[in-house]
Amino acid sequence: MSSPLKPCQLIQTITTLICSSKSLPKSSLQSYIPHLTPSIIHSILSSPTLSSHPTTLFSFFQWSHSHIPSFSTHPHPLSSLLPLLSSLVSRQKSDLVRSLLLTFIPSDHPQHLLHRHLLNPISSFPQPSKGLLDTAIGAYCQCGKPHLALQIFNKMKSRRLCPKLLTFNNLIGALVKYNPSTHSVDLCNELFSDALKLGLVPDTYTLNIMIKGYCLIYKFKDANQLLNRMSEFGCVPNNVSYNTLLDGLCKKGRLNDVRDLLLDMKGKGLFPNRNTYNILVHGYCKMGLLKDAAQVIELMMQNNTLPDVWTYNMLIDGLCNEGRIDDAFKIRDQMVGLKLLPDVKTYNTLINGCLDNKRSSEAFDLLEEMNKTGIKCDDFTYNTLIKWYCKKGKMDKAREVLQRMEVGGLSPNCVSYNTLIRAYCKAGNLPEVLRIMKRIGEKGLKMNNYSLNTMLHTLCQERKLDEACELLSVAHTRGYLVDSVSYGTLISGYFRCGDMEKALKFWDEMKEREVIPTIVTYNIIIGGLCKLGKTQQAIAKLNELLEKGIVPNEITYNTIIHGYCWEANIEKAFQFHNKMVENSFKPGVYTCNILLRGLSREGMLEKAIKFFNKWIDKGKTIDVVTYNTLITALCKDQRLKDALGLVAETEEKNVQPDKYTHNAMVGALTDAGRLKEAEEFMTDRERPSEQRLQMDNKDQELGADELDPSSIAYSQQIDELCVEGRYKDAMLIYAQVTQRGIALQKSTYFTLIKGLIKRRKGISKTG
């Protein structure tokens, strides 16, 4: 039995073995696996003899990673990687360098050892060359880490090294792709300027990326200027240049600019291609200009550019969105006539359109047609059916679709389950919600935040707070991400029910679980405390958010102003108004109305008038609520002349008086015995006008849902008293209800006003 080889002998043997073969002798290396350690592999990879065999060396590195566990988990991977990279770069094997980097970079998180070395080289390792830095920029971009690639570019810039054009294009393309923002585009502009200084010569592709960046942030003027400046860089705009800008303009509905750009395109000798036409069709369909979209398709065919399935699918989608299902079917038939076979997208669009427009039998006929033509339903098809059945309350049918989906070889996704969850949640069937959540967990899926928060919101709106609490606790234990919106929804729900103790309990729990509250969450708790008359506690929360570096917004200030007004502390309310101004906030009409209401409620009518006039003198916006607040206060103070003057002023300011304006004036005129004028206001109120009808319809739509049981009960009581002629008792209840801020049914106001007029007429006749 031969004695084991010493490390130096083993290195020499394997080096000779590798050098003597055209490709890596994997079978011969198998017997050496037990003796190979990370340090021995490192020595082999660093061998000067093997540096002239970069491809084989690369293969040996990959083989070692997959066969030697201690090497793949080595705590200092750079010791083997960097010599190999240096060897590959020196032999101009950039493809192998890129492949090696793409394999290594994802596993280098979060230490980023390679990145740190590239920026600040370790003296004991080969120094990064221009070729390695250049290739690394592209690799980091491909791995979705353009911010790290940018730092390497800056390193090259500091060394006055110019990257390859392809590398630079990859960098600015990745910056725009992964973070389409003003900051990214401004950064690309800086990089472009830096690259020009380094001697980089841009091409049309470079400039097209820049144009795309501008379009993503809707800076079309800058995009167009760059398009016109292409010749300065020795470049010629192509169809991609124009199509990119056309796509951005169409998405924003800037049709005049689209027409001008098409003329410019034609003037440059470029003709629209299929992509150009499809962009126009999509843009017109999105804006509901279906006739124009159809004309574009006709123009395509006149110019010998045949529409494709995608073209027709967009038009069908636009028609379905408009409810023009018959026209959508005609377009589908045109497709078939042109030998363009409808695909699953075509059928999905038509099915969804039929279901949305109460043509369910045709939707199910389309499903049969799909089956006959061999087009398989996809997850969108099934999810559309699940959504429709849930909307109809046919939960058993929705579950059947889910089962058919699985039988058809498709796995229900988050959309499928979340649709069911929302429907069961709305129906109050929490046990079924929990069963579905459990199933989602078993399948390794996660309910997204939006769905979880929607369910919590639905339960809280329906005052099913116990169920909402249970859902939140289950979400915690099953690994779902509970955020500040989740907690804010429950906190808001408990405040709405007047349960401050439980609202604050969830606030504390949120902080215990290290869920960071946002300004929205703070506004919820500040608003809840203010409504319960706990303004000082609300101020404590305001100080807390300021200490955390969160900037309060207009809602924060308005909420506290409202709280102080509710507590009759008008002085404090105005102090906060002044603080808004000091913090560069511009108080709006909502702030004005809060303060006016506060002054009026406390009988500070002269101050209210002065504040109102000062607000108008500054040219600030006012609305009908502003006028109603002051008109009501003037009527209460029996200053009818001033009140009538304000009513006249609303017409001069193009502010449309509403039912509250009329009700206040009719009530005040009736009480003053000016019955003829009261009747004139009633007649004016009942005179049909399109704007008033729209407003009243909106009131009707909203009113029934917003009234709580106590509002309905008070309304019925006042109506009964008016029928019995007991107007004094009716007015007494009305006064109590109004002071408590309870809204009444719309009809009750008219019953009361007509009753008062009738009573006044009776008194005047008797007199």
C-alpha positions in Angstrom: 0.0 0.0 0.0 1.5 3.3 -1.1 1.8 6.1 1.4 -0.5 9.2 1.0 0.8 12.0 -1.1 2.1 15.1 0.6 0.3 18.4 -0.2 3.0 19.6 -2.5 3.1 16.3 -4.3 -0.7 16.3 -4.6 -0.7 19.8 -6.1 2.0 18.8 -8.6 0.2 15.6 -9.6 -3.2 17.3 -10.1 -1.6 20.2 -12.0 0.2 17.8 -14.3 -3.0 15.8 -14.8 -5.0 18.9 -15.7 -2.3 20.3 -18.1 -2.0 17.0 -19.9 -5.7 16.9 -20.9 -7.6 19.0 -23.4 -10.6 19.0 -21.1 -10.9 18.5 -17.3 -10.3 14.8 -16.5 -13.2 14.5 -14.1 -13.1 10.8 -13.8 -9.4 10.8 -12.9 -10.0 13.5 -10.2 -12.6 11.4 -8.4 -10.0 9.4 -6.4 -8.3 12.6 -5.1 -11.6 14.1 -3.6 -10.9 12.8 0.0 -7.5 14.6 0.0 -8.5 17.9 -1.5 -8.7 20.8 1.0 -9.6 24.4 0.3 -5.9 25.4 0.7 -4.8 22.8 -1.8 -7.5 23.8 -4.3 -6.4 27.4 -3.9 -2.8 26.5 -4.6 -3.8 24.6 -7.8 -5.9 27.6 -9.0 -3.0 29.9 -8.3 -0.5 27.7 -10.1 1.5 29.7 -12.8 1.6 26.5 -14.9 -2.2 26.5 -15.2 -2.6 30.2 -15.9 -2.1 29.4 -19.6 -5.1 27.0 -19.4 -7.9 29.4 -18.3 -10.8 27.3 -19.7 -9.7 24.2 -17.9 -8.9 26.2 -14.8 -12.5 27.5 -14.9 -13.9 24.0 -15.2 -11.7 22.8 -12.2 -13.1 25.7 -10.1 -16.7 24.7 -10.9 -15.9 21.0 -10.3 -14.4 21.8 -6.9 -17.5 23.8 -5.9 -19.9 21.0 -6.7 -17.7 18.1 -5.4 -15.8 19.4 -2.4 -18.2 20.6 0.3 -15.5 22.3 2.4 -14.5 24.4 -0.6 -18.0 25.6 -1.5 -18.5 26.7 2.2 -15.0 28.1 2.7 -15.1 31.3 4.9 -12.6 33.1 2.6 -13.8 32.4 -1.0 -11.9 35.3 -2.5 -8.6 33.4 -2.0 -9.5 31.0 -4.8 -11.8 33.3 -6.8 -9.6 36.3 -7.4 -6.6 34.5 -8.8 -8.9 32.7 -11.2 -10.6 35.9 -12.3 -7.2 37.5 -12.8 -6.1 34.6 -15.0 -9.3 34.6 -17.1 -9.2 38.4 -17.6 -5.6 38.3 -18.7 -6.5 35.7 -21.3 -9.5 37.8 -22.4 -12.0 35.1 -21.4 -14.6 37.7 -20.6 -17.5 35.3 -21.1 -16.0 32.9 -18.5 -15.4 35.9 -16.1 -19.0 37.0 -16.5 -20.3 33.4 -15.9 -18.2 33.1 -12.8 -19.3 36.4 -11.4 -23.0 35.7 -12.1 -22.6 32.4 -10.1 -20.7 34.0 -7.2 -22.5 37.4 -6.7 -25.8 36.0 -5.4 -24.0 33.9 -2.8 -21.9 36.9 -1.7 -24.8 38.6 0.1 -24.9 40.2 2.5 -21.1 40.5 3.1 -20.4 41.7 -0.5 -16.7 40.6 -0.1 -16.0 40.7 -3.8 -17.6 44.2 -4.2 -15.6 45.5 -1.2 -12.3 44.1 -2.8 -13.1 45.7 -6.2 -13.6 49.1 -4.5 -10.7 48.8 -1.9 -8.4 46.0 -3.1 -6.7 43.7 -0.6 -3.0 43.9 -1.1 -2.4 40.1 -0.8 -4.7 39.5 -3.8 -4.3 40.4 -7.5 -5.4 44.0 -8.1 -8.6 44.4 -10.1 -7.9 45.3 -13.7 -10.0 47.5 -16.0 -11.4 44.3 -17.7 -12.5 42.8 -14.4 -14.1 46.1 -13.2 -15.9 46.5 -16.6 -17.2 42.9 -16.6 -18.2 43.2 -12.9 -20.4 46.3 -13.7 -22.4 44.2 -16.2 -22.7 41.2 -13.8 -24.0 43.3 -10.9 -26.5 44.9 -13.2 -27.7 41.5 -14.5 -28.0 40.4 -10.8 -30.4 43.3 -10.2 -27.9 45.3 -8.1 -27.3 48.4 -10.2 -26.5 50.5 -7.1 -23.4 48.3 -6.5 -22.5 48.5 -10.2 -22.7 52.3 -10.0 -20.1 52.3 -7.2 -17.7 50.3 -9.4 -18.3 52.7 -12.3 -17.4 55.6 -10.0 -14.2 53.6 -9.0 -13.3 53.4 -12.8 -14.1 57.1 -13.2 -11.7 58.0 -10.3 -9.0 56.0 -12.1 -9.9 57.7 -15.4 -10.9 54.3 -16.9 -13.6 54.3 -19.6 -16.0 51.4 -19.5 -17.1 49.6 -22.7 -20.2 51.1 -24.4 -22.1 47.9 -23.8 -21.2 48.0 -20.1 -22.3 51.6 -19.8 -25.6 50.9 -21.6 -26.3 48.0 -19.2 -25.7 50.3 -16.2 -28.0 53.1 -17.2 -30.6 50.6 -18.5 -30.6 48.8 -15.1 -30.8 52.0 -13.2 -33.9 53.0 -15.2 -35.4 49.5 -15.0 -35.0 48.8 -11.3 -35.9 52.3 -10.0 -37.8 54.4 -12.6 -37.7 57.7 -10.7 -36.6 61.3 -11.2 -33.5 60.5 -9.1 -32.5 57.6 -11.3 -32.9 59.6 -14.5 -30.9 62.6 -13.1 -28.3 60.1 -12.1 -28.2 58.7 -15.6 -27.7 62.2 -17.0 -24.7 62.7 -14.6 -23.3 59.3 -15.7 -23.8 60.2 -19.3 -21.8 63.4 -18.8 -19.1 61.6 -16.9 -18.8 58.9 -19.6 -18.5 61.5 -22.4 -15.6 63.1 -20.4 -13.9 59.7 -20.2 -14.1 59.4 -24.0 -17.1 57.1 -24.4 -18.9 57.5 -27.7 -22.6 56.8 -27.3 -24.7 55.0 -29.8 -28.4 55.2 -30.7 -29.2 52.4 -28.1 -27.6 54.6 -25.4 -29.7 57.6 -26.3 -32.9 55.4 -26.6 -32.4 54.3 -22.9 -32.1 57.9 -21.9 -35.3 58.7 -23.8 -37.1 55.8 -22.1 -36.0 57.1 -18.7 -37.4 60.5 -19.4 -40.7 58.9 -20.6 -41.0 56.8 -17.5 -41.1 60.0 -15.4 -43.2 61.8 -17.9 -40.5 64.4 -18.9 -41.6 64.3 -22.5 -40.1 67.7 -23.4 -36.6 66.4 -22.3 -37.1 63.2 -24.2 -38.1 65.1 -27.4 -35.1 67.4 -27.0 -32.7 64.5 -26.8 -34.4 62.9 -29.8 -33.7 66.1 -31.8 -30.1 66.2 -30.5 -29.1 62.7 -31.5 -27.2 64.0 -34.5 -24.9 66.0 -32.1 -23.6 62.6 -30.9 -23.3 61.1 -34.4 -26.5 59.1 -33.9 -29.6 58.7 -36.0 -33.0 58.1 -34.3 -34.7 54.8 -35.3 -38.2 53.3 -34.9 -37.3 52.4 -31.3 -36.5 56.0 -30.5 -39.9 57.2 -31.8 -41.9 54.3 -30.5 -40.5 54.8 -26.9 -41.6 58.4 -26.9 -45.0 57.6 -28.6 -45.7 55.0 -26.0 -45.1 57.5 -23.2 -47.3 60.1 -24.8 -50.1 57.7 -25.6 -50.2 56.5 -22.0 -50.6 60.1 -20.8 -53.2 60.8 -23.4 -51.3 63.6 -25.1 -52.7 63.0 -28.6 -51.7 66.4 -30.1 -48.1 65.6 -29.3 -48.5 62.1 -30.7 -49.7 63.5 -34.0 -46.8 66.0 -34.2 -44.3 63.2 -33.4 -45.7 61.0 -36.1 -45.3 63.8 -38.6 -41.7 64.3 -37.4 -41.1 60.6 -37.8 -42.3 60.7 -41.3 -40.2 63.8 -42.0 -37.1 61.8 -40.9 -37.9 59.1 -43.5 -39.0 56.6 -40.9 -42.2 54.7 -41.4 -44.4 53.2 -38.6 -43.9 49.5 -38.0 -46.3 47.1 -36.3 -45.0 48.1 -32.9 -45.8 51.8 -33.7 -49.3 51.0 -34.7 -49.9 48.8 -31.7 -48.7 51.6 -29.4 -51.3 53.9 -31.0 -54.1 51.3 -30.8 -53.3 50.7 -27.1 -53.2 54.5 -26.4 -56.5 55.2 -28.1 -58.2 52.2 -26.5 -57.0 53.3 -23.1 -58.6 56.7 -23.6 -61.9 55.2 -24.9 -61.3 56.5 -28.4 -62.2 53.2 -30.1 -63.1 54.7 -33.4 -59.6 56.2 -33.7 -58.1 52.8 -32.7 -60.1 51.1 -35.4 -58.9 53.7 -38.0 -55.3 53.0 -36.9 -55.9 49.3 -37.7 -57.3 50.2 -41.1 -54.3 52.4 -41.8 -52.0 49.5 -40.8 -53.6 47.2 -43.5 -53.5 50.0 -46.1 -49.7 50.3 -45.4 -49.3 46.5 -45.8 -48.6 46.0 -42.1 -50.9 43.2 -40.9 -52.3 43.5 -37.4 -51.5 40.7 -35.1 -53.5 39.0 -32.3 -52.1 41.5 -29.8 -53.5 44.4 -31.9 -57.0 42.9 -32.0 -56.9 41.9 -28.3 -56.4 45.5 -27.4 -59.3 46.7 -29.4 -61.6 43.9 -28.0 -60.5 44.9 -24.5 -61.4 48.5 -25.2 -64.8 47.6 -26.6 -65.5 45.4 -23.6 -64.6 48.1 -21.2 -67.1 50.3 -22.9 -69.8 47.6 -22.6 -69.9 47.2 -26.4 -69.9 43.4 -26.3 -71.5 42.8 -29.7 -68.8 45.0 -31.4 -66.1 43.0 -29.6 -67.5 39.8 -31.0 -67.5 41.3 -34.5 -63.8 42.1 -34.1 -63.2 38.6 -33.0 -64.9 37.4 -36.2 -62.7 39.7 -38.2 -59.6 38.1 -36.7 -60.8 34.7 -37.7 -61.5 36.0 -41.2 -57.9 37.1 -41.4 -56.7 33.7 -40.3 -55.7 35.1 -36.9 -56.7 32.5 -34.3 -58.0 34.0 -31.1 -55.8 33.1 -28.1 -56.5 32.7 -24.4 -56.2 36.5 -23.9 -59.0 37.0 -26.5 -61.3 34.6 -24.8 -60.5 35.9 -21.3 -61.3 39.5 -22.4 -64.6 38.5 -23.9 -65.6 36.2 -21.0 -64.8 39.0 -18.5 -66.8 41.5 -20.6 -69.8 39.2 -20.9 -69.9 38.6 -17.1 -69.5 42.3 -16.3 -72.4 43.1 -18.7 -74.9 40.5 -17.4 -74.4 38.2 -20.4 -73.3 35.2 -18.5 -74.8 32.6 -20.9 -72.5 33.9 -23.7 -69.6 33.8 -21.3 -70.2 30.1 -20.6 -70.7 29.5 -24.4 -67.2 31.0 -24.9 -65.8 28.6 -22.3 -67.3 25.7 -24.3 -65.8 27.1 -27.5 -62.4 27.3 -25.9 -62.6 23.7 -24.9 -63.6 22.6 -28.5 -60.8 24.6 -30.1 -58.2 23.2 -27.7 -57.4 26.5 -26.0 -56.7 25.8 -22.3 -58.1 28.0 -19.6 -55.3 29.8 -17.7 -55.4 31.2 -14.1 -56.9 34.5 -15.3 -59.9 32.5 -16.8 -60.5 30.7 -13.6 -60.0 33.7 -11.4 -62.5 35.7 -13.5 -65.1 33.0 -12.9 -64.3 32.8 -9.2 -64.7 36.6 -8.9 -68.1 36.5 -10.7 -69.5 33.7 -8.6 -68.3 35.4 -5.4 -70.0 38.6 -6.6 -73.2 36.7 -7.0 -72.8 35.1 -3.6 -72.6 31.6 -5.1 -69.7 30.5 -2.9 -70.2 26.7 -3.6 -69.8 27.4 -7.4 -66.7 29.5 -6.7 -65.2 26.6 -4.8 -66.0 24.2 -7.7 -64.1 26.5 -10.1 -61.1 26.3 -7.7 -61.3 22.5 -7.8 -61.6 22.5 -11.6 -58.5 24.7 -11.7 -56.5 22.1 -9.8 -57.9 19.2 -11.9 -56.8 21.2 -15.0 -53.3 21.1 -13.8 -53.2 24.7 -12.6 -52.4 25.7 -9.0 -54.7 28.3 -7.5 -52.7 31.4 -6.8 -53.0 34.2 -4.3 -55.6 36.0 -6.5 -57.8 32.9 -6.5 -57.7 32.5 -2.7 -57.8 36.2 -1.9 -61.0 36.6 -3.9 -62.6 33.8 -2.0 -61.3 35.2 1.3 -62.7 38.7 0.6 -66.1 37.2 -0.3 -66.3 35.0 2.8 -65.2 37.9 4.9 -67.9 40.2 3.5 -70.4 37.4 4.3 -69.1 37.2 7.9 -68.0 33.6 7.5 -64.8 33.8 9.4 -64.4 30.0 10.0 -64.2 29.6 6.2 -61.7 32.4 5.9 -59.5 30.8 8.5 -59.8 27.4 6.7 -58.7 29.0 3.4 -55.8 30.8 5.1 -54.7 27.5 6.5 -54.8 26.0 3.1 -52.8 28.9 1.6 -50.1 28.2 4.3 -50.0 24.5 3.5 -49.4 25.3 -0.2 -46.6 27.7 0.7 -48.5 30.7 -0.7 -48.9 34.0 1.2 -51.9 36.2 1.4 -50.7 39.7 0.4 -50.9 42.7 2.6 -53.6 44.3 0.5 -56.0 41.3 0.8 -55.3 41.0 4.6 -55.9 44.7 5.2 -59.0 44.7 2.9 -60.5 41.9 5.0 -59.7 43.7 8.3 -61.3 46.9 6.8 -64.4 45.0 5.8 -64.9 43.4 9.2 -64.3 46.7 11.0 -66.7 48.6 8.7 -69.4 46.0 9.6 -68.4 46.4 13.3 -67.3 42.8 13.5 -64.3 43.7 15.6 -64.0 40.4 17.5 -63.6 38.6 14.1 -61.1 41.3 13.0 -59.0 40.7 16.1 -59.1 36.9 15.6 -58.0 37.4 12.0 -55.1 39.6 13.0 -53.9 37.1 15.7 -54.1 34.2 13.2 -52.2 36.2 10.6 -49.4 36.8 13.1 -49.1 33.1 14.1 -49.1 31.9 10.4 -46.3 34.1 9.3 -48.3 36.7 7.4 -46.8 40.2 7.2 -48.9 42.5 9.4 -48.1 46.1 8.9 -49.1 49.6 10.2 -52.2 49.6 7.9 -53.4 46.4 9.6 -53.1 47.8 13.0 -54.4 51.2 11.9 -57.6 49.6 10.6 -58.3 47.9 13.9 -57.4 51.0 15.9 -59.8 53.1 13.7 -62.5 50.5 14.1 -62.4 50.6 17.9 -62.3 54.4 18.0 -65.3 54.4 15.8 -67.1 52.3 18.3 -66.0 54.5 21.2 -63.7 51.8 22.7 -60.6 53.9 23.4 -59.1 51.2 25.7 -58.9 48.5 23.0 -57.7 51.0 20.4 -54.8 52.0 22.6 -54.1 48.3 23.4 -53.6 47.6 19.7 -51.4 50.7 19.5 -49.2 49.3 22.2 -49.1 45.9 20.6 -48.1 47.3 17.3 -45.1 49.0 19.0 -44.2 45.8 20.9 -44.1 43.9 17.7 -41.8 46.6 16.2 -44.3 47.5 13.5 -43.3 51.1 12.6 -46.3 53.5 12.6 -46.6 55.9 9.7 -48.1 59.4 9.6 -51.3 57.8 8.6 -51.3 55.6 11.7 -50.6 58.5 13.9 -53.4 60.5 12.3 -55.8 57.7 13.0 -54.9 57.6 16.7 -54.8 61.4 17.0 -58.2 61.7 15.3 -59.7 59.0 17.5 -58.5 60.7 20.7 -59.7 64.1 19.5 -63.2 62.8 18.7 -63.4 61.3 22.2 -62.5 64.7 23.7 -58.9 63.6 24.7 -57.1 66.3 22.9 -54.3 66.5 25.4 -53.5 62.8 24.8 -53.6 63.5 21.1 -51.0 66.2 21.6 -48.8 63.7 23.4 -49.0 61.5 20.2 -48.1 64.5 18.1 -45.0 65.1 20.2 -44.2 61.4 19.9 -44.3 61.4 16.1 -42.2 64.6 16.1 -39.6 62.9 18.3 -39.4 60.0 15.8 -38.7 62.4 13.0 -42.0 61.9 11.3 -43.4 65.0 9.6 -47.0 65.9 10.4 -49.2 66.7 7.5 -52.3 68.9 7.0 -54.6 66.1 8.2 -52.6 66.0 11.5 -53.0 69.7 12.2 -56.7 69.8 11.0 -57.5 66.9 13.3 -56.1 68.7 16.3 -57.7 72.0 15.4 -61.0 70.2 15.1 -60.4 68.6 18.5 -59.8 71.9 20.2 -62.9 73.4 18.5 -65.0 70.5 19.7 -63.7 71.1 23.2 -64.5 74.9 22.8 -60.9 75.8 23.1 -60.8 78.2 20.1 -57.7 80.0 21.2 -55.7 76.7 21.1 -57.3 75.9 17.8 -56.0 79.1 16.3 -52.5 78.5 17.7 -52.4 75.3 15.8 -53.6 77.1 12.7 -50.7 79.5 13.1 -48.3 76.5 13.6 -49.5 75.1 10.3 -48.5 78.3 8.6 -45.1 78.4 10.4 -44.4 74.9 9.2 -44.9 75.9 5.5 -48.4 74.2 5.3 -51.0 76.2 3.4 -54.3 75.8 5.2 -57.1 74.9 2.8 -60.8 75.4 2.8 -61.3 72.5 5.2 -59.2 74.2 7.8 -61.2 77.4 7.3 -64.5 75.6 7.7 -63.4 73.9 11.0 -62.4 77.3 12.5 -65.5 79.0 11.3 -67.7 76.3 12.8 -65.8 76.5 16.1 -66.2 80.3 16.3 -69.9 80.1 15.4 -70.6 77.4 17.9 -69.1 79.4 20.7 -71.1 82.5 19.7 -68.0 84.4 18.5 -69.9 85.6 15.4 -68.0 88.8 14.9 -64.7 87.0 15.0 -66.1 84.4 12.6 -67.1 87.2 10.1 -63.7 88.9 10.5 -61.9 85.5 9.8 -64.2 84.8 6.8 -63.5 88.3 5.3 -59.7 87.9 5.9 -59.7 84.5 4.2 -61.5 85.9 1.1 -59.2 89.0 1.0 -56.2 86.6 0.7 -57.8 85.0 -2.4 -58.2 81.6 -0.7 -60.8 79.0 -1.8 -64.2 78.8 -0.1 -67.1 76.4 -0.8 -70.7 76.0 0.0 -69.9 74.6 3.5 -68.0 77.8 4.3 -71.1 79.9 3.4 -73.5 77.5 5.1 -71.6 77.7 8.4 -71.7 81.5 8.5 -75.3 81.7 7.1 -76.5 79.3 9.8 -74.8 81.3 12.5 -76.3 84.6 11.2 -79.7 83.0 11.1 -79.4 81.8 14.7 -78.4 85.3 15.7 -81.5 86.6 13.8 -79.3 88.6 11.4 -81.4 87.7 8.4 -80.3 90.7 6.3 -76.7 89.6 6.5 -77.6 86.0 5.9 -79.6 86.9 2.8 -76.6 89.0 1.6 -74.3 85.9 1.9 -76.9 83.8 0.0 -76.8 86.4 -2.8 -73.0 86.4 -2.7 -72.8 82.6 -3.3 -74.3 83.2 -6.7 -71.8 85.9 -7.5 -68.9 83.6 -6.4 -70.4 80.7 -8.5 -70.9 78.6 -5.4 -74.1 76.6 -5.7 -76.3 76.8 -2.6 -77.5 73.4 -1.4 -80.3 72.0 0.7 -78.6 73.1 3.9 -78.4 76.7 2.7 -82.1 76.6 1.9 -83.1 74.8 5.1 -81.3 77.3 7.3 -82.9 80.3 5.5 -86.4 78.8 5.4 -86.3 78.0 9.1 -85.0 81.4 10.0 -87.6 83.3 7.8 -90.4 81.1 9.1 -89.4 81.8 12.7 -89.3 85.5 11.9 -92.8 85.3 10.4 -91.6 86.2 6.9 -93.6 83.3 5.4 -93.8 84.6 1.9 -90.0 84.7 1.6 -89.8 81.3 3.2 -92.2 79.9 0.5 -90.0 81.5 -2.2 -87.0 79.7 -0.8 -89.0 76.5 -0.7 -90.1 77.0 -4.3 -86.5 77.7 -5.4 -85.4 74.6 -3.6 -88.0 72.4 -5.3 -87.4 73.9 -8.8 -85.6 71.3 -10.9 -82.1 72.1 -12.0 -79.6 69.6 -13.4 -76.9 70.4 -10.9 -79.3 70.3 -8.0 -80.8 67.0 -9.1 -77.4 65.5 -9.4 -76.5 66.7 -5.9 -79.8 65.4 -4.5 -79.3 62.0 -6.1 -75.8 61.9 -4.6 -77.4 62.7 -1.2 -79.9 60.0 -1.6 -77.2 57.4 -2.6 -75.1 58.3 0.4 -77.7 59.1 2.9 -79.4 55.8 3.4 -76.1 54.0 4.1 -74.6 56.7 6.4 -77.6 57.0 8.7 -77.4 54.9 11.8 -80.4 53.4 13.6 -80.7 56.4 16.0 -80.9 58.8 13.1 -83.7 56.8 11.5 -85.5 56.5 14.8 -85.3 60.3 15.5 -86.5 61.0 11.9 -89.5 58.8 12.3 -90.4 60.4 15.7 -90.2 64.0 14.2 -92.3 62.9 11.2 -95.0 61.4 13.5 -95.1 64.6 15.7 -95.5 66.8 12.6 -98.4 64.5 11.4 -100.1 65.1 14.8 -99.5 68.8 14.4 -97.1 68.9 17.4 -94.5 71.1 15.7 -93.2 72.6 19.0 -92.3 69.1 20.3 -90.9 68.2 16.9 -88.6 71.3 16.9 -87.5 70.5 20.4 -86.3 67.0 19.3 -84.8 68.6 16.2 -82.7 71.0 18.3 -81.4 68.2 20.6 -80.5 66.0 17.6 -78.7 68.9 15.8 -76.7 69.8 18.9 -75.5 66.1 19.1 -74.4 66.2 15.4 -76.9 63.5 14.3 -78.0 63.6 10.7 -81.7 63.1 9.8 -83.4 61.6 6.8 -83.7 64.1 3.9 -87.5 63.9 3.9 -87.7 64.8 7.6 -86.2 68.3 7.0 -88.9 69.1 4.4 -91.7 67.7 6.6 -90.5 69.9 9.5 -90.1 73.1 7.3 -93.6 72.6 5.6 -95.1 72.0 9.0 -93.6 75.2 10.4 -94.9 77.2 7.5 -98.3 75.7 7.9 -98.3 76.5 11.6 -97.2 80.1 11.0 -100.1 80.5 8.5 -102.5 79.2 11.0 -101.3 81.6 13.7 -101.5 84.6 11.3 -105.1 83.7 10.3 -106.1 83.4 14.0 -104.5 86.7 14.8 
